[in-house]
C-alpha cells in the first residue's frame, strides 16, 4: 500500500501501466479461481465426473485470443474500460451505459453471489461460526485493501494468494490420491461410489449412480449433461465474453508495461488453468469415494441431516475432504486457501466494478469531476458494492440447493453471448455500426431474459423432481442456448448495420483488427460528446479538462469541428486533469491550514488522505503538451522487441499443443 501508485486515476485503476508478466498471469488466474471454483468444480466433479474440467481447459485457447487479438486493440484504442472501447468504436452513449449497467448487474448477481455461496458453505462446514458475522468480516477486509490500495495492491495480493492456493491445493490433492491408490484407484473406485438407499425409497437409479461417461470430457450431444458441441462451441462463446471482454480480466492485461508482458502473462495463466482439473475436480470425485453416503446422498431427509439442504450435498465435497482428511495444521492452511481465494476474487470484482462505475457512469453524470473526485467516488462505490453483497447473503443462503454452480453458468449463457458477439463483430467487421450493435445487444438481451424468466418461473427441477417447464424452452441445454443466442445477435447486428449508414474509415483507425497498425490520425466519434465544456473559451478556468492535449498536430479543432485525435476521450489511460487537480490541491492546502482548524484535526485529515491514496500534498510534476503526447504514444504502442515477441509466440504454440493433448487424452 505504501508504494502502490494509488494516488492517480491511472495508478488506482491500471497500476500505472508498470506491471510485469508474472504478477499479471498470477492475478488473471487468482481473479478467475475463487472459492466458487473450489466448491463448484469439486461438487460437480463429485456428482458427474471430469467433464466440468472442460470449463477450465477451454481457457487455454481463449487466453491466447486475449493476449494476441483483443488486448492489442484495446491498447491501441487507448481505453480503460470495455464499454469505453465500444463507445469509441461506435460512438454514442447508449451502448456504453447499457454495457456498464449490465456488467455491474452480472458482477453482483453472478460473480459475487457465487463466491459468497461457496464461502458460506466452507465457513459453515469448517469454522462453525455465525454465517453473517464471518462473511461480513471477510467483505470488510476485502473491501479495505481494495479501497486503500488500488489495482497494484490487488495484483500483488492476487499473486501472493495464488501461491497460497497452489501450495494448499497440491498438498490436499496428494493426500486425496494417496488414500484412493492414485489415478487408477480413482477410476475404479469412483464408479463404485454408490450411496445406500432405503428399501422403501423409490427413485431412478440415474439420480445416484455414477455416470458411465464420468471420465470423458466429450459427452453425448443429446443425453450428456455437458454435451460436447455445447462444451466446444457454446463454452467458447461464454469464454470469449469472460476472458476477452470482461473488465475484471482485461483490466489486469491493460496494466502491463508492454505487449510482451501481456502475452507472457496470458501464457502463464493458461498453464495455471491446467491445474484445476487435478486440484479441484478430481479431489471432489475422491471425496465421493471416501464419503459416499454423505456426498452422494439422494434421500431428502438424509441430505438435510448432512448438509442442511434436501436436494443433494455434492457441494460440500471439498470442505468435507479438508476437514476429514488433513491434520490440524494443514487443515488451517487449506482454510486460509479457501478464504484467500474468496477474498482474491471479490477484490478483483470490487476494483473492476469501481472502474466501470466511475469511468463509464459517474463521468457522464459529472463530466467536470476532478481526478480526486473520481477516485473518491471509486472508493465509495466499493463500499456500496459491499453493502449490496451483505444484503445478498440471505438470498445466497436460501439458494443452497446444490444448483448454484449451474445457476451461475446458465445466467452467463443467457446474458453473455450478445456481448461476446458485438465485441467480435466490432473488432473484425468494419461495416458494423452503432445502430446494429445497439439493437443486437438489446434484442439479444430480451431473448436471453425470456429464457431466464421462463426457466425460473417454472423452476429448473431436479433428477428426483421433474419440472413442468416446456421442453422447447427448458429442454434446450444452456450451452446450446448460448450458441443460438450468439447467432441471433450476430444476425441482428449485421442486418441492421447493412440497412444503415456505415462508419467512415477515418473513425476506425486502431479500433479494428485490420487497422490496428494504422498511423493515420483518428477522428473519434465520441469527441464532441466528451467535450461539453468546449463552449467555454477557457477550459482550464471553467473547471473542465483541456482536451486539446489529445489533438494531433495534423490539425486543431475549431468550434463546431471534429477533433482529430489519437486519444481524445476524457477517460483515456493518461492521468487526467493535472492542472485542475493541482489547483484543487492548492485550495485544499489553504483550507487545511485555516485559522479555525486545530493541529490534531489537520494531521488526522492528512492521515485519512494518505490511507485512501488521496494525499494531496504528494508532488507530481506537470507535463507539457509534448510530454503528454509522447507518453500517450508510448502507452498506446503495441510494438515489441523481436526476440521477446518470438519467445511469446513459441510459448503460445506450446501451450496450444498441451491443450490439444489434454483434450484428446481425456476426451
PyMOL commands that set and color helices and strands:
alter all, ss='L'
color gray80, all
select helices_A, chain A and resi 9-17+21-32+35-48+50-57+59-77+82-90+94-126+131-180+182-190+205-207+228-245+247-254+259-272+276-290+292-295+300-307+314-325+328-365+371-398+404-415+417-428+434-458+471-474+478-499+505-507+513-515+532-535+547-550+578-592+599-611+625-635+642-666
alter helices_A, ss='H'
color red, helices_A
select strands_A, chain A and resi 522-523+564-565
alter strands_A, ss='S'
color yellow, strands_A
deselect
rebuild
show_as cartoon
